[in-house]
Amino acid sequence: MNLIEKIKAAPRLRKIALWLIVPRSHPRPRLGVRLFLNRFYHKRGKRSHIRFRARLDVFPYHLFNVGSNTIIEDYAVINNGAGDVSIGDNSIIGIGTVIIGPVKMGNGAYTGQHVFMAGFNHGFMDGSKNSRNQPVEIKGQGVILEEDVFIGSNSVVLAGVTIGKGTQIGAGSVVSHDLPPHCIAAGNPAKVIKQYNFEHKQWERVDHN
């Protein structure tokens, strides 16, 4: 059992460690954690760029990995407090996008502007308590974008969703369920409107009637 596992297994040590990492009244990593400690736990690929105005609320007790040639644009927010955030090679996180783990993005996956993705839901099982005081609910592995997925601007991807390789999501969509590879989906909730036919090498409309 390594040090982190020992701390997680001991309630008192865990409480102390969390206080050292994040103030209770302001759930953002302390400055020392952001500037120094995270460097030993998180990985950044070669030629990756995290813009100056991006906000990284990332903690050392979950993964935050950024692949090679990947760009995180200004005003994006990344938070791994509830689970790992992994972004593959040659990916782009658009301006103002919010990613709350657990989220995994494959190589070549990218988002437009102001996309929201979260791998968990706030707990609300006890109707007598504020949801902030209840455990979060993580669905499956969180959000998974396979390789070469594109998420259009102002879209929302809900917890527990997997989007297949090469799929394109139209702007302003709400993705509430898994989507197959190599399709175009749009709407609220997002529905597949076209599927790529590899034999004919063209997009074909999907009839839902």
JOVENZI-V428596 format. One record per residue. SS is DSSP state (alpha for helix, beta for strand, coil for the rest). OMEGA is omega as a letter, one per 20 degrees, with the letter a starting at -180 (NA if undefined). D_FIRST is the distance of its C-alpha to the first C-alpha in Angstrom with 1 decimal. Layout:
<<SS	OMEGA	D_FIRST> <SS	OMEGA	D_FIRST>>
This chain:
<<coil	a	0.0> <coil	a	3.8> <alpha	a	6.8> <alpha	r	8.2> <alpha	r	6.0> <alpha	r	6.4> <alpha	r	9.9> <alpha	a	10.6> <alpha	a	9.9> <coil	a	12.3> <alpha	a	15.8> <alpha	r	17.3> <alpha	r	14.8> <alpha	r	14.9> <alpha	r	18.7> <alpha	a	19.0> <alpha	r	16.9> <alpha	r	19.1> <alpha	r	22.2> <alpha	a	21.5> <alpha	a	21.1> <beta	r	24.0> <beta	a	27.0> <coil	a	27.4> <coil	a	31.1> <beta	a	30.7> <beta	r	27.7> <beta	a	27.5> <beta	r	25.1> <coil	a	26.4> <alpha	a	28.4> <alpha	r	26.0> <alpha	a	23.2> <alpha	a	25.7> <alpha	a	27.1> <coil	a	24.3> <alpha	a	20.7> <alpha	a	21.0> <alpha	a	22.3> <alpha	a	18.9> <coil	a	17.3> <coil	a	20.3> <beta	r	22.5> <beta	r	26.2> <coil	r	28.3> <coil	r	31.5> <coil	r	34.5> <coil	a	32.8> <beta	r	34.6> <beta	a	33.5> <coil	a	36.7> <coil	a	37.1> <coil	r	37.8> <coil	r	34.8> <beta	a	32.5> <beta	r	28.7> <beta	a	26.9> <coil	a	23.5> <coil	a	20.2> <coil	a	17.1> <coil	r	14.8> <coil	a	16.6> <coil	r	18.1> <beta	a	21.6> <beta	r	23.1> <beta	a	26.8> <coil	r	28.5> <coil	r	31.3> <coil	r	34.7> <coil	a	33.5> <beta	r	35.3> <beta	a	34.3> <coil	r	37.7> <coil	r	38.9> <coil	r	38.1> <coil	r	35.3> <beta	r	32.4> <beta	a	28.8> <beta	r	26.3> <coil	a	22.6> <coil	a	21.9> <coil	a	21.6> <coil	a	20.2> <coil	r	20.0> <beta	a	23.3> <beta	a	24.1> <beta	a	27.6> <coil	r	28.9> <coil	r	31.4> <coil	a	35.0> <coil	r	34.5> <beta	r	36.2> <beta	a	35.3> <coil	a	38.8> <coil	r	40.1> <coil	r	39.0> <coil	r	36.5> <beta	r	33.7> <beta	r	30.3> <beta	a	27.8> <coil	j	24.6> <coil	r	23.3> <beta	r	25.9> <beta	r	26.0> <beta	r	29.1> <coil	r	30.1> <coil	r	32.1> <coil	r	35.5> <coil	r	34.9> <beta	a	36.5> <beta	r	37.9> <coil	a	41.3> <coil	r	41.8> <coil	r	40.4> <coil	r	38.2> <beta	r	35.7> <beta	r	32.6> <beta	a	29.9> <coil	r	27.2> <beta	r	27.3> <beta	r	30.0> <coil	r	30.3> <coil	r	30.0> <coil	a	33.4> <coil	r	33.1> <coil	a	34.3> <coil	a	37.7> <coil	a	38.2> <coil	r	35.4> <coil	a	35.2> <alpha	r	32.9> <alpha	a	31.1> <alpha	r	29.9> <coil	a	28.5> <coil	r	25.3> <coil	r	25.8> <beta	r	26.3> <beta	a	24.6> <coil	r	26.7> <coil	r	25.2> <coil	a	23.6> <coil	r	25.7> <beta	r	28.5> <beta	r	28.8> <beta	r	31.7> <coil	a	32.1> <coil	r	33.9> <coil	r	37.1> <coil	r	37.2> <beta	r	39.4> <beta	a	39.3> <coil	a	42.7> <coil	r	43.3> <coil	r	42.8> <coil	r	40.9> <beta	r	38.2> <beta	a	35.4> <coil	a	33.9> <coil	r	30.4> <coil	a	29.5> <coil	r	32.1> <beta	r	31.9> <beta	a	34.8> <coil	a	35.8> <coil	r	36.4> <coil	a	39.5> <coil	a	40.4> <beta	a	42.3> <beta	a	42.3> <coil	a	45.5> <coil	r	45.7> <coil	a	45.2> <coil	r	43.6> <beta	a	41.1> <beta	a	38.8> <coil	a	37.7> <coil	a	36.9> <coil	r	35.8> <beta	a	38.3> <coil	r	39.1> <coil	r	39.1> <coil	r	42.2> <beta	r	44.0> <beta	a	45.4> <beta	a	44.6> <beta	r	46.0> <coil	r	46.9> <beta	i	45.4> <coil	a	43.8> <coil	r	43.5> <beta	r	45.4> <beta	r	45.8> <beta	r	49.3> <beta	r	49.2> <beta	a	47.6> <beta	r	47.8> <beta	a	49.8> <coil	r	48.8> <coil	a	51.9> <coil	a	54.3> <coil	r	52.1> <beta	r	52.7> <beta	r	51.4> <beta	a	52.9> <beta	r	53.3> <coil	a	51.6> <coil	a	53.9> <coil	r	52.4> <coil	NA	55.6>>
